[in-house]
Amino acid sequence: MIPGGGRRALVALVAVAAVAVSGCSSKGGASGDPAKDTGAGSVSGLPVTHFESGLKPDAPAPDLNVRNTDGGEDDKLATAAIADVQSYWAEMLPANFGDQFEPVKSLLSYDAQSDTEETGCGSVKKLVNAFYCPVDDSVAWDRGVLLPMLRQRFGPMSVVVVLAHEFGHAVQYRLGDKAGIAKNTPTVVKEQQADCFAGGYFRWVAEDKSKYYRVSTSEGLNQVMASMFLIRDQAGTSAADKGAHGTAFDRTYAFQAGFEKGPKECAGMTAENIKPRLTERPFDKGDKGKGDAKFNAQTVALLKKSLDEAFKGAGVAAPEITDSGSCQTTPPASYCPDDNTVSIDMAKLAQLAQPIDREAEMKGEDPGGMGDFAAFSEVAARYALGIQKGVGASIDNANAGLRTACLVGAWAAFTNRPGDLRLSAGDLDEAIADLLQPESLVSADVNGKRPDSGFDRVEALRKGYLEGSSVCSKQYA
C-alpha cells in the first residue's frame, strides 16, 4: 500500500447492515447455478471434499507418443494430463462450439538442464517452462526443473494445471474466431482464456468424469490455487506488456470463471471485457517502496482511518485498534467482542508485512514476509468482524469467515483511489498469498476457524473486490 496522498471522498460501503437481516443464503447446489452456489458448504455448487488428489489407481496407460521421454514420474503425470485434457476437449468442443476435436500433432518432454531438443518455436536449451507452439502444433514441458519443482511443492495436480493451461492455447488456435483470437490479440487475453479453460477442465475432474485424475475441492484445489499464485507476474508489470500473463488475482479469477461457468465463458474473454477487472498495473509514480509500506504506528493509524471511512455506512460503533488489547485469541490480530477492539501484535505483523523475496520463493525457500497488504488485510478482517457484530450478524461460523474475506475485498476496492492509504500494484496478490496459508486470518471467524477450501476463500475476496459489499451479505448470510 502507499501512504500519503490527497483527501478522498467519504464513500461508504453499501448494505453492510443487510448482513444482519438478509434472507439470502447459498447452500451446496441449491440454486443449480455454480456461479451463485457459494458458502462454506459448497465450492461453486460442488460439495467440499477431502481425499488425496492425483492419478487414479486404476488410470489407464495413455496411448500417446511423447518424444524424448524418460518415463519418470513427472512424464507420467504430464502424459496422463495431456490424454485427459484431450478427452475433455473431445467432449467440449462439439458440445459448446460445434467443432470436432483434433489432437495436437507433437508432444515433447525435455530436461532444461541438459537437453537441446527443437520445436517449431526453437530450442528448449535451459528453458524452464511448459508451452504450446502453434508453428508445429506441439506441447512441450520441462521434466528436469519445472515439473518436479511444482510437484514437490504443491502436489501432482499442480503439474496437471500447467499442462491444462498450455493445452488451452492449443484450443484457442483450434477455435480461432470463435475465441476471438487473432495475430494482434494481447498476450494477457490469451493467458486469461487459457487459465479459464484449465478451470473448466478441473471442474470436469472434480465432478469425477476423468479416467485419469481425481481432485478434492479442498486440499486438491488448494494445491492448484497455490501453484497458480507462484507463476504470477512480478508486481509492477503492466497488463499492456507484450509478455504479460496476469497477477495471481487475475489468473485465479480466470481459473474460477472457467470452473464456475465453463468454456463458453472463457472463449468470450476479450481485451474489452477483461480490461475493467484486470489488476495488473505498474507501480505509481513516486512509489519508492514499490508498493510496500512499513507496518508501524503511523500506517496503522492510516489503516484505521481508511477502515472507519469505508465502513461508515454501517452506522455502528467502529472497533478501536490497539497493541495492548484485552484478548489474544487469534494472534497476531484478534477481535475482542467484549470491548469492541482489535488487538494486534505490532512486531509479528511487521514481520508478516516484509516484502516477499521472489527469488527465494521461486527456489522453494522461505520468502520472508508476505507483503504489507497481507498484514493490513489481517487487521482489516478483524475490524470487519466488529462491524458485523455491530449489525447483529454471526461472527463465529464458517460463513462469517467467507463474509469477512468478502468485506476485506470490498475495503480493498475502496482504497483503490488516491488517499491517505492507497492500494498498490501487487497488493491483492499479497492478500491471496495470505488467504492460501492454513493459518490465515483474512477468511477466519472470530475464533480463527476458516473454511477448508482455498478456492472459496479466494473467491470471497474477489467477489467483494469486484462486486462490492452487498454481495457479501447476500452470498454469505
C-alpha positions as CSV (number, residue, x, y, z in Angstrom):
1,M,0.0,0.0,0.0
2,I,1.0,3.6,-0.5
3,P,0.7,6.0,2.5
4,G,0.1,9.7,1.7
5,G,-1.9,11.4,-0.9
6,G,-4.9,13.7,-1.3
7,R,-8.1,13.8,0.7
8,R,-10.6,11.2,-0.5
9,A,-14.3,11.4,-0.7
10,L,-16.1,9.5,2.0
11,V,-17.6,6.7,0.0
12,A,-19.2,4.2,2.4
13,L,-19.6,0.5,1.7
14,V,-23.1,-0.2,0.7
15,A,-25.5,-2.6,2.5
16,V,-23.2,-3.9,5.2
17,A,-26.2,-3.7,7.6
18,A,-28.0,-6.1,5.3
19,V,-25.8,-8.9,6.7
20,A,-28.0,-9.0,9.8
21,V,-31.3,-9.2,8.0
22,S,-30.7,-10.8,4.7
23,G,-32.7,-13.9,3.9
24,C,-30.4,-14.9,1.1
25,S,-28.3,-18.0,1.7
26,S,-26.4,-20.3,-0.7
27,K,-26.2,-24.0,0.2
28,G,-24.4,-26.6,-1.8
29,G,-26.0,-26.8,-5.2
30,A,-29.3,-25.3,-4.1
31,S,-29.7,-22.8,-7.0
32,G,-28.4,-25.0,-9.8
33,D,-26.1,-22.2,-10.8
34,P,-22.5,-22.8,-9.9
35,A,-21.7,-19.1,-10.0
36,K,-24.2,-18.5,-7.3
37,D,-23.7,-21.6,-5.1
38,T,-21.3,-20.1,-2.7
39,G,-20.9,-20.6,1.0
40,A,-18.9,-22.7,3.4
41,G,-20.6,-26.0,2.4
42,S,-20.2,-25.5,-1.3
43,V,-17.4,-25.0,-3.9
44,S,-19.4,-23.5,-6.8
45,G,-22.2,-26.0,-6.3
46,L,-20.0,-29.0,-5.5
47,P,-19.6,-30.4,-2.0
48,V,-16.4,-29.7,-0.1
49,T,-14.4,-33.0,-0.3
50,H,-11.3,-34.3,1.3
51,F,-9.1,-37.1,-0.2
52,E,-5.7,-37.5,-1.8
53,S,-5.7,-35.9,-5.2
54,G,-3.7,-37.2,-8.2
55,L,-3.7,-40.1,-10.6
56,K,-6.4,-42.7,-10.0
57,P,-5.0,-46.1,-9.0
58,D,-6.8,-47.7,-12.0
59,A,-5.9,-45.0,-14.5
60,P,-5.2,-46.5,-18.0
61,A,-1.8,-46.1,-19.6
62,P,-2.1,-43.2,-22.1
63,D,-1.7,-44.2,-25.8
64,L,0.4,-41.1,-26.7
65,N,3.7,-40.8,-28.4
66,V,5.9,-38.4,-26.4
67,R,9.3,-37.5,-27.9
68,N,12.4,-37.7,-25.6
69,T,10.5,-39.0,-22.5
70,D,12.4,-40.6,-19.7
71,G,9.4,-42.5,-18.4
72,G,9.8,-40.9,-14.9
73,E,7.1,-39.8,-12.5
74,D,6.7,-36.3,-14.0
75,D,6.5,-37.5,-17.5
76,K,3.8,-40.0,-16.4
77,L,1.8,-37.1,-14.8
78,A,2.2,-34.9,-17.8
79,T,1.3,-37.5,-20.4
80,A,-1.8,-38.6,-18.4
81,A,-2.7,-34.9,-18.1
82,I,-2.5,-34.4,-21.9
83,A,-4.5,-37.6,-22.5
84,D,-7.1,-36.5,-20.0
85,V,-7.4,-32.9,-21.3
86,Q,-7.8,-34.2,-24.8
87,S,-10.7,-36.4,-23.6
88,Y,-12.2,-33.3,-22.0
89,W,-12.0,-31.2,-25.2
90,A,-13.2,-34.1,-27.3
91,E,-16.5,-33.6,-25.4
92,M,-16.5,-29.9,-25.0
93,L,-15.6,-28.6,-28.5
94,P,-18.6,-30.3,-30.2
95,A,-21.0,-29.6,-27.3
96,N,-20.1,-25.9,-26.9
97,F,-18.7,-24.8,-30.2
98,G,-19.9,-27.4,-32.8
99,D,-16.3,-28.2,-33.7
100,Q,-14.7,-31.6,-33.9
101,F,-11.6,-32.0,-31.7
102,E,-8.2,-32.7,-33.3
103,P,-5.3,-33.9,-31.0
104,V,-2.1,-31.9,-31.1
105,K,0.5,-33.2,-33.6
106,S,3.5,-33.5,-31.3
107,L,4.5,-33.9,-27.6
108,L,7.9,-33.2,-26.3
109,S,9.5,-33.9,-22.9
110,Y,12.9,-32.4,-22.1
111,D,15.3,-31.6,-19.3
112,A,16.1,-27.9,-19.3
113,Q,19.4,-28.6,-17.6
114,S,20.8,-30.7,-20.4
115,D,18.6,-31.1,-23.5
116,T,18.8,-29.2,-26.7
117,E,15.7,-30.6,-28.4
118,E,13.9,-28.4,-31.0
119,T,10.3,-27.5,-31.6
120,G,8.8,-25.2,-34.2
121,C,9.4,-22.4,-31.8
122,G,13.1,-23.0,-31.3
123,S,15.5,-24.8,-28.9
124,V,14.5,-25.8,-25.4
125,K,18.0,-25.4,-24.1
126,K,17.8,-24.0,-20.5
127,L,14.1,-23.3,-20.9
128,V,12.4,-23.9,-17.6
129,N,8.9,-23.8,-18.9
130,A,5.9,-25.7,-20.4
131,F,4.5,-24.3,-23.6
132,Y,2.3,-24.7,-26.7
133,C,4.0,-24.0,-30.0
134,P,1.5,-23.1,-32.8
135,V,4.1,-23.4,-35.5
136,D,4.2,-27.2,-35.3
137,D,1.1,-27.7,-33.1
138,S,3.1,-29.1,-30.2
139,V,3.1,-29.1,-26.4
140,A,6.4,-29.4,-24.6
141,W,7.3,-29.5,-20.9
142,D,10.4,-29.4,-18.8
143,R,10.6,-32.6,-16.7
144,G,14.1,-31.6,-15.3
145,V,13.3,-28.5,-13.3
146,L,9.8,-27.1,-13.6
147,L,7.5,-30.1,-13.2
148,P,9.4,-31.7,-10.2
149,M,9.6,-28.3,-8.5
150,L,5.8,-27.9,-8.8
151,R,5.0,-31.5,-7.8
152,Q,7.3,-31.5,-4.8
153,R,6.0,-28.1,-3.5
154,F,2.3,-28.3,-4.4
155,G,1.5,-31.9,-5.3
156,P,0.7,-33.7,-8.6
157,M,-2.3,-31.5,-9.5
158,S,0.0,-28.5,-10.0
159,V,1.6,-30.4,-12.9
160,V,-1.8,-31.1,-14.3
161,V,-3.0,-27.4,-14.2
162,V,0.1,-26.3,-16.0
163,L,-0.5,-28.8,-18.8
164,A,-4.2,-28.0,-18.9
165,H,-3.3,-24.3,-19.3
166,E,-0.9,-24.9,-22.1
167,F,-3.4,-27.1,-23.9
168,G,-5.8,-24.3,-23.6
169,H,-3.6,-22.4,-26.0
170,A,-4.0,-25.3,-28.5
171,V,-7.7,-25.0,-28.1
172,Q,-7.6,-21.2,-28.8
173,Y,-5.9,-21.9,-32.2
174,R,-8.5,-24.5,-33.0
175,L,-11.3,-22.2,-32.2
176,G,-9.8,-19.2,-34.0
177,D,-12.5,-16.6,-34.5
178,K,-14.9,-18.4,-32.1
179,A,-12.4,-17.4,-29.3
180,G,-11.7,-14.0,-30.8
181,I,-8.0,-14.9,-31.3
182,A,-6.0,-13.1,-34.0
183,K,-2.4,-12.1,-34.5
184,N,-2.9,-8.8,-32.6
185,T,-4.7,-10.3,-29.6
186,P,-2.9,-9.2,-26.5
187,T,-1.0,-11.9,-24.6
188,V,-2.8,-11.3,-21.4
189,V,-6.1,-12.1,-23.2
190,K,-4.7,-15.4,-24.4
191,E,-3.5,-16.2,-20.9
192,Q,-6.8,-15.4,-19.3
193,Q,-8.6,-17.7,-21.7
194,A,-6.1,-20.5,-21.1
195,D,-6.4,-20.2,-17.3
196,C,-10.1,-20.2,-17.7
197,F,-10.1,-23.3,-20.0
198,A,-8.0,-25.0,-17.3
199,G,-10.6,-24.1,-14.7
200,G,-13.3,-25.7,-16.9
201,Y,-11.3,-28.9,-17.2
202,F,-10.8,-29.0,-13.4
203,R,-14.5,-28.8,-12.8
204,W,-14.9,-31.9,-15.1
205,V,-12.3,-33.7,-13.0
206,A,-13.9,-32.6,-9.7
207,E,-17.2,-34.0,-11.0
208,D,-15.4,-37.4,-11.3
209,K,-15.7,-37.5,-15.1
210,S,-12.0,-38.1,-15.7
211,K,-10.5,-41.6,-16.3
212,Y,-7.1,-40.5,-15.1
213,Y,-7.3,-38.0,-12.3
214,R,-9.3,-37.1,-9.2
215,V,-9.2,-33.8,-7.3
216,S,-10.7,-32.8,-4.0
217,T,-12.4,-29.5,-3.7
218,S,-10.5,-28.7,-0.6
219,E,-6.8,-29.7,-0.4
220,G,-6.7,-30.6,-4.1
221,L,-7.9,-27.3,-5.4
222,N,-5.8,-25.6,-2.8
223,Q,-2.7,-27.1,-4.5
224,V,-3.9,-25.8,-7.8
225,M,-4.5,-22.3,-6.5
226,A,-1.2,-22.2,-4.8
227,S,0.7,-23.2,-7.9
228,M,-1.1,-20.5,-9.9
229,F,-0.1,-18.0,-7.3
230,L,3.5,-19.0,-7.8
231,I,3.5,-18.4,-11.5
232,R,2.1,-14.9,-11.3
233,D,3.7,-12.0,-13.0
234,Q,6.1,-9.8,-10.9
235,A,4.3,-6.9,-9.1
236,G,4.6,-3.7,-11.2
237,T,4.2,-5.5,-14.5
238,S,1.7,-3.8,-16.9
239,A,-1.1,-5.7,-18.4
240,A,-0.1,-4.0,-21.7
241,D,3.3,-5.6,-21.7
242,K,3.9,-7.9,-24.5
243,G,4.5,-10.9,-22.3
244,A,2.0,-10.2,-19.5
245,H,0.4,-13.3,-18.1
246,G,-1.5,-11.6,-15.2
247,T,-1.3,-11.2,-11.4
248,A,-2.3,-14.0,-9.1
249,F,-5.6,-12.2,-8.6
250,D,-6.2,-12.1,-12.4
251,R,-5.1,-15.7,-13.0
252,T,-7.2,-17.2,-10.2
253,Y,-10.2,-15.1,-11.3
254,A,-9.9,-16.6,-14.8
255,F,-9.5,-20.2,-13.5
256,Q,-12.5,-19.8,-11.2
257,A,-14.6,-18.3,-14.0
258,G,-13.9,-21.5,-16.1
259,F,-14.6,-23.7,-13.1
260,E,-17.9,-22.0,-12.5
261,K,-19.2,-21.3,-16.0
262,G,-17.4,-23.5,-18.5
263,P,-15.5,-23.0,-21.8
264,K,-18.0,-20.6,-23.5
265,E,-17.3,-18.1,-20.8
266,C,-13.6,-18.5,-21.5
267,A,-13.9,-18.1,-25.2
268,G,-15.9,-14.9,-24.6
269,M,-13.0,-13.2,-22.8
270,T,-11.8,-10.2,-24.9
271,A,-9.5,-7.3,-24.4
272,E,-12.5,-5.1,-23.9
273,N,-14.4,-7.1,-21.3
274,I,-11.4,-8.1,-19.2
275,K,-9.8,-4.7,-19.0
276,P,-12.1,-3.3,-16.3
277,R,-11.3,-6.1,-13.9
278,L,-7.6,-6.7,-14.6
279,T,-5.5,-5.6,-11.6
280,E,-2.1,-5.8,-13.3
281,R,-0.6,-2.4,-13.5
282,P,2.8,-0.6,-13.0
283,F,3.7,1.0,-9.7
284,D,2.5,4.5,-9.2
285,K,5.0,7.3,-9.9
286,G,6.9,8.3,-6.7
287,D,6.2,4.9,-5.1
288,K,9.7,4.5,-3.7
289,G,8.7,1.4,-1.7
290,K,7.5,-0.4,-4.8
291,G,4.1,-1.0,-3.1
292,D,5.3,-1.9,0.3
293,A,4.8,0.4,3.3
294,K,6.3,-0.2,6.7
295,F,3.9,-1.6,9.3
296,N,4.2,0.8,12.2
297,A,2.0,3.0,14.4
298,Q,1.8,5.7,11.7
299,T,0.5,3.3,9.0
300,V,-1.8,1.6,11.5
301,A,-3.4,5.0,12.2
302,L,-3.9,5.5,8.4
303,L,-5.4,2.0,8.2
304,K,-7.8,2.8,11.0
305,K,-8.9,6.0,9.2
306,S,-9.4,4.1,6.0
307,L,-11.5,1.4,7.6
308,D,-13.6,3.9,9.5
309,E,-14.3,5.8,6.3
310,A,-15.1,2.7,4.3
311,F,-17.5,1.2,6.9
312,K,-19.1,4.4,8.0
313,G,-22.3,3.5,6.2
314,A,-22.9,0.5,8.6
315,G,-24.0,3.0,11.3
316,V,-22.3,1.1,14.1
317,A,-19.5,1.8,16.5
318,A,-16.1,1.3,14.8
319,P,-13.7,-1.0,16.6
320,E,-10.6,0.5,18.1
321,I,-7.2,-0.9,17.1
322,T,-4.7,-1.4,19.9
323,D,-1.4,-3.1,20.6
324,S,-2.4,-3.7,24.2
325,G,-5.9,-5.2,23.9
326,S,-7.9,-7.3,26.2
327,C,-7.7,-10.6,24.3
328,Q,-5.1,-12.5,22.2
329,T,-7.4,-15.2,20.8
330,T,-6.1,-15.2,17.2
331,P,-2.7,-13.7,17.1
332,P,-1.2,-11.6,15.6
333,A,-4.6,-9.9,15.3
334,S,-7.7,-10.6,17.4
335,Y,-11.1,-9.2,17.6
336,C,-12.3,-8.7,21.2
337,P,-16.1,-8.6,21.3
338,D,-16.4,-7.6,24.9
339,D,-14.9,-4.1,24.3
340,N,-15.1,-3.9,20.5
341,T,-11.3,-3.7,20.0
342,V,-8.8,-5.2,17.6
343,S,-5.8,-6.3,19.5
344,I,-2.6,-6.6,17.4
345,D,0.9,-7.8,17.8
346,M,2.9,-5.0,16.1
347,A,6.2,-7.0,15.9
348,K,4.6,-10.1,14.3
349,L,2.6,-8.1,11.8
350,A,5.6,-6.0,10.9
351,Q,7.4,-9.3,10.1
352,L,4.4,-10.5,8.0
353,A,4.5,-7.2,6.2
354,Q,8.0,-7.6,4.9
355,P,8.2,-7.8,1.1
356,I,8.1,-11.2,-0.5
357,D,11.6,-12.4,-1.5
358,R,10.6,-13.5,-5.1
359,E,13.9,-15.2,-5.7
360,A,13.7,-17.3,-2.5
361,E,10.0,-18.1,-3.3
362,M,10.9,-19.5,-6.7
363,K,13.6,-21.6,-5.2
364,G,11.2,-23.1,-2.7
365,E,12.9,-21.3,0.2
366,D,11.3,-19.2,2.9
367,P,10.2,-15.9,1.2
368,G,10.3,-14.0,4.4
369,G,7.2,-11.9,4.7
370,M,4.1,-11.7,2.5
371,G,4.0,-8.0,1.9
372,D,2.3,-5.1,3.7
373,F,-1.2,-5.8,2.4
374,A,-1.2,-9.3,3.9
375,A,-0.7,-7.7,7.3
376,F,-3.1,-4.9,6.7
377,S,-5.7,-7.4,5.5
378,E,-5.4,-9.5,8.6
379,V,-6.2,-6.4,10.7
380,A,-8.9,-5.3,8.4
381,A,-10.5,-8.8,8.7
382,R,-10.6,-8.5,12.5
383,Y,-12.0,-5.0,12.2
384,A,-14.7,-6.2,9.8
385,L,-15.8,-8.8,12.4
386,G,-16.6,-5.8,14.7
387,I,-18.7,-4.2,12.1
388,Q,-20.6,-7.5,11.5
389,K,-21.2,-7.9,15.3
390,G,-22.4,-4.3,15.4
391,V,-25.2,-5.0,12.8
392,G,-26.2,-8.2,14.6
393,A,-24.5,-10.8,12.3
394,S,-23.0,-14.1,13.5
395,I,-19.2,-13.9,13.7
396,D,-18.4,-17.5,14.8
397,N,-19.2,-19.7,11.9
398,A,-17.7,-20.6,8.6
399,N,-19.9,-18.3,6.5
400,A,-18.7,-15.5,8.8
401,G,-15.2,-16.2,7.7
402,L,-16.1,-16.0,4.0
403,R,-18.2,-12.9,4.6
404,T,-15.2,-11.4,6.3
405,A,-12.9,-12.1,3.4
406,C,-15.5,-10.6,1.1
407,L,-15.7,-7.4,3.1
408,V,-11.9,-7.2,3.1
409,G,-12.1,-7.3,-0.7
410,A,-14.7,-4.6,-0.7
411,W,-12.5,-2.5,1.5
412,A,-9.5,-3.1,-0.8
413,A,-11.6,-1.7,-3.7
414,F,-12.4,1.3,-1.6
415,T,-8.7,2.0,-1.1
416,N,-8.0,1.8,-4.9
417,R,-8.1,5.5,-5.3
418,P,-5.9,8.5,-4.2
419,G,-6.0,8.9,-0.4
420,D,-4.1,8.5,2.8
421,L,-3.6,4.8,2.2
422,R,-3.9,3.6,-1.4
423,L,-3.9,0.1,-2.9
424,S,-0.7,-0.6,-4.8
425,A,0.3,-2.9,-7.6
426,G,0.7,-6.4,-6.2
427,D,-1.3,-5.8,-3.0
428,L,-4.2,-8.1,-3.9
429,D,-1.7,-10.9,-4.6
430,E,-0.3,-10.4,-1.1
431,A,-3.9,-10.9,0.2
432,I,-4.2,-14.1,-1.8
433,A,-0.9,-15.3,-0.5
434,D,-2.2,-14.9,3.0
435,L,-5.6,-16.5,2.2
436,L,-3.9,-19.7,0.9
437,Q,-2.0,-20.1,4.2
438,P,-3.5,-22.6,6.6
439,E,-3.3,-20.1,9.5
440,S,-4.7,-17.1,7.5
441,L,-7.0,-14.7,9.4
442,V,-8.4,-12.9,6.4
443,S,-11.2,-15.6,6.0
444,A,-11.4,-16.7,9.6
445,D,-14.2,-16.2,12.0
446,V,-13.8,-14.6,15.5
447,N,-12.2,-17.9,16.8
448,G,-9.7,-18.2,13.9
449,K,-11.6,-21.0,12.2
450,R,-11.6,-20.7,8.4
451,P,-13.3,-22.7,5.6
452,D,-11.2,-25.7,4.3
453,S,-11.4,-24.6,0.6
454,G,-8.8,-22.1,-0.5
455,F,-10.9,-21.8,-3.7
456,D,-13.8,-20.4,-1.6
457,R,-11.5,-18.1,0.4
458,V,-10.0,-16.5,-2.7
459,E,-13.4,-16.3,-4.4
460,A,-14.9,-14.5,-1.4
461,L,-12.2,-11.8,-1.5
462,R,-12.5,-11.5,-5.3
463,K,-16.3,-11.1,-5.1
464,G,-16.1,-8.3,-2.5
465,Y,-13.4,-6.5,-4.6
466,L,-15.2,-6.6,-7.9
467,E,-18.9,-6.6,-6.8
468,G,-18.9,-4.6,-3.5
469,S,-20.1,-5.3,0.0
470,S,-23.7,-6.1,-0.9
471,V,-22.7,-9.4,-2.4
472,C,-21.0,-10.3,1.0
473,S,-24.3,-10.2,2.8
474,K,-26.3,-11.9,0.0
475,Q,-24.0,-14.9,-0.6
476,Y,-22.5,-15.4,2.8
477,A,-25.5,-14.8,5.0
